[in-house]
Amino acid sequence: MSLRISVIVPVYNEEATILRILREVRKQSVDGVEFEVVVIDDGSRDQTGALLDANPDLYDRLIKQSTNGGKGKAVQAGLRVATGQYILFQDADLEYSPSHYAVLLFPVLHFGAQVVMGSRFLAAQFSRVQFFWHKLGNTAVTFIFNALFNTTFTDIYTCYLLYRRDLLDPEELASYGWEQHAEILCRVVPRAKVIYEVPVSYQGRDYDEGKKIMAHHALGVVLTIFRCRFFK
């Protein structure tokens, strides 16, 4: 029986990259694994929706949000319909390549991992040089998370988080901004017994290329980590 992985792809105004990333996802093949691709169009105002409608072979489920509710709302909508034993997040831009799926799944298939994180700082083959303050913020939130949850992650704010679906009920989620990723990690890590981290390469974007996250978002992430650790 194949292991089913639900790939959650939230999308907002990604007409330049959406078809390419979905084609890359569809190309992935891992022995003993099948991929369920769930795309959530979060009220895109460009041609993203039309491109998705014209290419239904590139996904298994398409959810269309009537208005832009933010990445967190889109992620939650995707989690509600996912049917795989595991959840894997995939951004709709080209910063992270689906070619890493085999690496991410290796600890699951061989060691029974329940949570796997991709790390841009763990001997990645390549990583585009980006912004100092983003790196500093990520280092800080990773340090805080490790200290509070007794873990040794090197990069908690990467796109690639893979976890067993039964570790999290999407209705538990109370965060819908950039901090939601931290909330998911805060909830699944204490419930998992086998956790791994693997290296992934990173082709980051500049702001004029469509990058959305800002350095100041780190404050919300830190507050969420403390809230989840001490107030559940």
C-alpha positions as CSV (number, residue, x, y, z in Angstrom):
1,M,0.0,0.0,0.0
2,S,1.4,3.4,-1.0
3,L,2.1,6.2,1.5
4,R,0.0,9.1,0.5
5,I,1.4,12.6,0.9
6,S,-0.8,15.7,0.6
7,V,1.1,18.5,-0.9
8,I,-0.5,21.8,0.2
9,V,0.1,24.7,-2.2
10,P,-1.3,28.1,-1.2
11,V,-1.3,30.6,-4.0
12,Y,-1.8,34.3,-4.3
13,N,-0.9,36.3,-7.5
14,E,1.7,33.8,-8.7
15,E,0.8,33.8,-12.4
16,A,4.5,33.9,-13.4
17,T,5.4,30.7,-11.5
18,I,2.3,28.6,-10.7
19,L,2.3,26.3,-13.7
20,R,6.0,25.7,-13.5
21,I,6.0,24.8,-9.8
22,L,3.0,22.5,-10.3
23,R,4.6,20.7,-13.2
24,E,7.7,20.2,-11.0
25,V,5.5,18.7,-8.3
26,R,3.8,16.4,-10.8
27,K,7.2,15.1,-12.0
28,Q,8.2,13.8,-8.6
29,S,8.3,10.1,-8.1
30,V,9.3,8.2,-5.0
31,D,9.0,4.5,-4.7
32,G,6.1,3.5,-2.4
33,V,4.7,7.1,-2.3
34,E,1.8,8.8,-4.1
35,F,1.2,12.6,-4.0
36,E,-2.1,14.3,-3.6
37,V,-1.7,17.9,-4.8
38,V,-4.1,20.4,-3.1
39,V,-4.0,24.0,-4.5
40,I,-5.6,26.9,-2.7
41,D,-6.1,30.0,-4.7
42,D,-6.4,32.7,-2.1
43,G,-8.4,35.3,-4.1
44,S,-5.7,36.0,-6.7
45,R,-6.4,39.1,-8.7
46,D,-4.0,38.3,-11.6
47,Q,-4.3,35.4,-14.1
48,T,-3.4,32.7,-11.5
49,G,-7.0,31.4,-11.3
50,A,-7.5,31.2,-15.1
51,L,-4.2,29.3,-15.4
52,L,-5.3,26.8,-12.8
53,D,-8.7,26.4,-14.4
54,A,-7.0,25.6,-17.7
55,N,-4.7,23.0,-16.3
56,P,-6.7,20.7,-14.0
57,D,-4.2,17.8,-14.7
58,L,-1.6,19.6,-12.5
59,Y,-3.5,19.1,-9.2
60,D,-6.0,16.8,-7.5
61,R,-8.0,19.4,-5.5
62,L,-8.5,23.1,-6.2
63,I,-10.0,25.3,-3.6
64,K,-10.9,28.9,-4.6
65,Q,-11.2,31.5,-1.9
66,S,-13.5,34.3,-3.0
67,T,-11.3,36.9,-1.2
68,N,-7.7,37.1,-0.1
69,G,-7.7,35.9,3.5
70,G,-3.9,35.4,3.9
71,K,-1.6,32.4,3.6
72,G,-2.8,31.0,7.0
73,K,-6.4,30.9,5.9
74,A,-5.4,29.2,2.7
75,V,-3.3,26.7,4.5
76,Q,-6.1,25.8,6.9
77,A,-8.5,25.4,4.0
78,G,-6.1,23.0,2.3
79,L,-5.6,21.0,5.5
80,R,-9.3,20.5,5.9
81,V,-9.6,18.5,2.6
82,A,-6.2,16.7,2.7
83,T,-6.5,12.9,2.8
84,G,-2.8,11.9,2.9
85,Q,-1.1,10.2,5.9
86,Y,1.4,13.1,5.8
87,I,1.2,16.8,5.0
88,L,3.9,18.6,3.0
89,F,3.9,22.3,2.3
90,Q,5.0,23.7,-1.0
91,D,5.2,27.5,-1.8
92,A,3.9,28.5,-5.2
93,D,7.0,30.5,-6.1
94,L,10.3,28.9,-7.2
95,E,12.3,29.4,-4.0
96,Y,12.1,25.7,-3.0
97,S,12.4,22.9,-5.6
98,P,10.1,19.8,-5.4
99,S,13.2,17.8,-6.4
100,H,13.8,17.6,-2.6
101,Y,10.8,15.5,-1.9
102,A,12.8,12.2,-2.0
103,V,15.2,13.7,0.5
104,L,12.4,14.9,2.8
105,L,10.7,11.5,2.6
106,F,13.8,9.4,3.2
107,P,13.6,9.6,7.1
108,V,9.9,8.8,6.9
109,L,10.4,5.7,4.7
110,H,13.5,4.4,6.4
111,F,13.3,5.6,10.0
112,G,9.6,6.1,10.7
113,A,9.9,9.9,11.1
114,Q,6.8,11.7,12.0
115,V,8.1,15.2,11.4
116,V,10.8,16.2,8.9
117,M,12.1,19.8,8.4
118,G,14.1,21.0,5.5
119,S,17.0,23.2,6.4
120,R,18.7,25.8,4.2
121,F,21.7,25.8,6.6
122,L,22.4,22.1,7.0
123,A,25.0,21.5,4.2
124,A,22.7,22.5,1.4
125,Q,24.1,22.1,-2.1
126,F,23.5,25.8,-2.8
127,S,21.6,28.8,-1.2
128,R,21.1,32.2,-2.8
129,V,22.6,35.0,-0.7
130,Q,19.7,37.0,0.8
131,F,19.1,39.6,3.5
132,F,21.2,39.8,6.7
133,W,18.2,40.8,8.9
134,H,16.1,37.9,7.6
135,K,18.9,35.5,8.5
136,L,19.4,37.1,11.9
137,G,15.6,36.9,12.6
138,N,15.5,33.3,11.5
139,T,18.5,32.4,13.7
140,A,16.8,34.1,16.7
141,V,13.4,32.4,16.3
142,T,15.1,29.1,15.7
143,F,17.2,29.5,18.9
144,I,14.1,30.5,20.9
145,F,12.1,27.5,19.6
146,N,15.0,25.1,20.3
147,A,15.4,26.4,23.8
148,L,11.7,26.2,24.6
149,F,11.0,22.8,23.0
150,N,14.4,21.1,23.6
151,T,15.2,20.5,20.0
152,T,18.2,21.1,17.7
153,F,16.7,22.5,14.5
154,T,18.9,24.8,12.4
155,D,16.2,26.5,10.3
156,I,12.6,26.4,11.5
157,Y,11.3,29.0,9.0
158,T,11.8,27.1,5.8
159,C,8.9,26.2,3.5
160,Y,9.5,22.5,3.7
161,L,7.7,21.1,6.8
162,L,6.5,17.5,6.5
163,Y,4.5,15.9,9.3
164,R,2.1,13.1,9.9
165,R,-1.4,14.5,9.4
166,D,-2.9,12.9,12.6
167,L,-0.6,15.1,14.7
168,L,-2.6,18.2,14.1
169,D,-6.3,19.0,13.7
170,P,-6.5,22.1,11.5
171,E,-9.3,23.5,13.7
172,E,-6.7,23.9,16.4
173,L,-5.0,26.6,14.5
174,A,-5.5,30.2,15.8
175,S,-2.9,32.0,13.7
176,Y,-3.4,33.0,10.1
177,G,-0.4,35.2,9.4
178,W,3.2,34.4,8.8
179,E,3.3,33.1,12.4
180,Q,1.1,30.1,11.6
181,H,4.1,28.1,10.4
182,A,5.5,28.5,13.9
183,E,2.2,27.5,15.5
184,I,2.0,24.3,13.4
185,L,5.5,23.4,14.4
186,C,4.8,24.1,18.1
187,R,1.9,21.7,18.0
188,V,3.3,18.8,16.0
189,V,6.8,18.6,17.5
190,P,5.8,17.8,21.1
191,R,3.4,15.1,19.8
192,A,6.0,13.4,17.6
193,K,8.5,10.9,18.8
194,V,10.8,10.7,15.7
195,I,11.9,14.0,14.2
196,Y,14.4,14.6,11.5
197,E,16.0,17.6,9.6
198,V,17.4,17.3,6.1
199,P,19.3,19.8,3.9
200,V,17.4,21.6,1.1
201,S,18.7,24.1,-1.4
202,Y,17.2,27.6,-1.7
203,Q,16.7,30.0,-4.6
204,G,15.3,33.0,-2.7
205,R,13.5,35.9,-4.3
206,D,14.0,39.6,-3.9
207,Y,11.0,41.9,-3.1
208,D,10.9,43.1,-6.7
209,E,10.6,39.4,-7.7
210,G,7.5,38.9,-5.4
211,K,9.0,38.1,-2.0
212,K,6.4,38.9,0.7
213,I,7.8,38.1,4.2
214,M,9.4,41.0,6.0
215,A,11.9,41.0,8.9
216,H,9.4,42.5,11.3
217,H,7.2,39.4,11.0
218,A,9.7,37.7,13.4
219,L,8.0,39.5,16.3
220,G,4.7,37.7,15.7
221,V,6.5,34.4,15.3
222,V,8.3,34.8,18.7
223,L,5.0,35.7,20.4
224,T,3.3,32.7,18.9
225,I,6.1,30.4,20.0
226,F,5.8,31.6,23.6
227,R,2.0,31.5,23.5
228,C,2.0,27.9,22.3
229,R,4.7,26.8,24.7
230,F,3.2,28.3,27.9
231,F,-0.5,28.8,27.2
232,K,-1.2,26.0,24.7
